[in-house]
């Protein structure tokens, strides 16, 4: 799978764009985005190179679902299972992060990589957001469950592993989605504002006093015009 496909699969599961980009950026570095990837030297497997008891837990999760442990959708669901359970403490900082820089850095206790690839992982995430060196805006923490029936679908047909070189390839569809948010908010606010009601002028109220005043004024005007007609 390429980075945008992984990112979209994570967004489908309830992660915000910056959380999904950070996770996808690490997956590209760990496995090139290949859920079947195996590091034989460390006996590490899958998108995030699970090993030892965590690989055993993934295989048990696969048996619960009745699918192969290399299934990409299963592995994306398993991330949520870990962050909401056995790895909740390690993932706490990630779920509380409010920008892509801190989200990517906070994944180290969860993924537990031992090299100095922090910058490459972050650049992968920035590239997926189409932001270059810029940081993302605030996000709301989430609590993934990884329960059956709550996952999205990741397309894998003819997908090839994406390169994990610095910078990554911008996901234009995600960038366009982020850019459209302010316009959508403005349209919703405009739709919620009621149209002003038309102003209908009210008919004047004529009182008896006004009638008598008019009659008196008319009589005085008539006298001024025909002074000889007064009785």
N, C-alpha and C positions, 0 to 999 in steps of 0.2 A: 504494500500500500504506500501511496505517496503521502506527504505531510498534510495537504488539504483534506484528503479523504479521512485520515485519522482525526483531524481536527473537527470535521463535520460530524463524525461518529460520536465524538465526545460531547459536542454541543447538543446533539440529539438526546444525550443522556442527562442533560441538565447542567452541564458545566458552562460557565461564562466563556466568551471568546478568549480572554487572556489566560484563563485556567486551561482551556483546551489547547491553546497555542503552546503554552509552557510544557504540558504533558507530551504533545506531539513533537516538540523540539527535542525533548529527551529521548523519545522513542526512536527518532531518526538517528541520534547518536548511538544509542544502545544496540539497535538491530538493523538500521537502515529501513525501518518500517516493515520488516518482514516477520510476521507472526510465527513462521516456521524456523526462524534463525536459531542455531545452536552453537554456542561457544563450547567446544568439547574440552578445552583446557580447564574451564571453570564449571562445566556441566550447567551452563546457564541457558535459559530457553525463552523464546518468544519476544514480543515487542519490547518489554522492559527487562529482559534477561533475568527472569526469576530463577532462583536456585534453592537447593536444600529444602527446608521445610516449606518455604513459600511456593516452590515448584510443586511439591507434594500437595499443598492446599489447592493450587490451581487445577491439578489433575483430579482431585476430589470434587471440585466445583464442576468440572467438565462431566464427571460421572453423574452428578446430580441432574445436570441438564441433558444428558444423553448425547453429547457431542464430543468431537475430538478436542483435546486441549490446545491444538494449534489454530482453532477457529478464531478469527479476528474479533468477531462480535463477542465471543465468550471472554476473550482477554480484556477487551474494553470494559465489559461488565465486571470483571474480576478486580479491576482497579477500584471501582466503586465499592465492591465488597470489602477490599482491604482498608480503604480510607474510612469506611464506616464501621470497621471492626478491629481486626488484629493490628492494623497500622494506623489507627486513629490518632495515636499520640505523635507518631512520626509525620503524619500528614496535617497536623493541626495548623502549623505555620502556613502551609500551602493554601489551605481553605480560608485562612484569614488574610491572605495577601491581597493588596488592592491595586497592584499594577504588574505588568508582565515581568519586570526585573525581579521584584521580590518573589513573585510566584515561581519563577524558574529557579531562583536561588533556594527557595524553601523546599524544593523537591529533593534536594541532596539527602536529607535524612531518610526519606522514603525509598528512593532508588538505590542509595548507598553505593555510588560509583567512587572509585579510588583514584581516577586520573585527574588531570588538570584541564578537563574539557568544558569547564563552566561557561567560558565565553562562547564557544561553538554552540552549545546548547541554547544559550540565550539568543544568539544571532539567528538560529533556526526558528525560534519562537517569534522574534521580531519580523523575520521575513514572511512568516505565515500570516501575520497580522497586516502585512504591507506597510509597516511603519518605519522600516529602516532602524536608525538608532533611537527613535522617539519612544517614550514610555506610553503605556496604555492608560486609560482612565480608570476610575474606581470601579470595583466590582463588589457584589454581595456574596458573602460566604454561602456555601451550599453543603448539604449533608447527603452524599451519594449513598444509595442503598444496595445497588447491585442485585436486586431481587428479580426473579424470573418475571417476564412480561413487562419490564420497565425499560428495556434496552431499545436503542435505535438500530438501524441497519447500515452496515458499511459495505459499499460495493467493492468487490475484489477481483472481478473478472479481468484478466489480462493486465492486472496492475503490476508494476515493477517497483522494486525498492527505490526510494528517493535518496539522493546523495545527502550527506550530513555536513557538507562543506559550509564554511561560514557564509552568512547572508541568507541562504535558502532561497526558495522561489516564492514571491508574493502570491497570496491567494486572492485574486481580484474579486471573487464573489464575496468573500468575507469582508474585504475592505469596503466594497460597495454597500454591503448590508450595514456596516457601522456608519458609513457616511450618510445613509438614508434615515437614520434614527431621528436627528433633529427635525427633518422635514415631516416625518410621520407624527411627531409630537405636536408640531405647529398645526397640522391638519386636524388632529383630534381636538385640540383646544378651540380651533375655529368652528368645528362642527358642534361643539358643546356650548357655544355662546348663542343665546336666543336672539332672533332678529327683533329689532325695535318695533313696537306696535305703532300703527298709523295714528296720527293726532287728528281727531275729528272735532272741528270747532262747535261749541255749544251754542244753541239759539239764545238770543238775549231775552231776559226776563223783564216784562213790562208791568209795572205796578200801577195801581189807581192814581197814586200821586203823580207818576210820570204822565198819565193821560190828562189829568187836570192841568199840569204845567204846560203841556203841549197846546191844550185848548186856550189857555190864557195867553200864551205867546202868539197864537194865531189871531185872537181877538185884538191884541195890541197892534199887531202888524196891519190888520185890516183898518183900524182907526187911523193909523199913520198914513195910510194910502188914501182913504176917503174920510177926511176929518168931518165933513158935513153930514155923514150918515149916522153919527152917534145919537142915541136916544136918551 
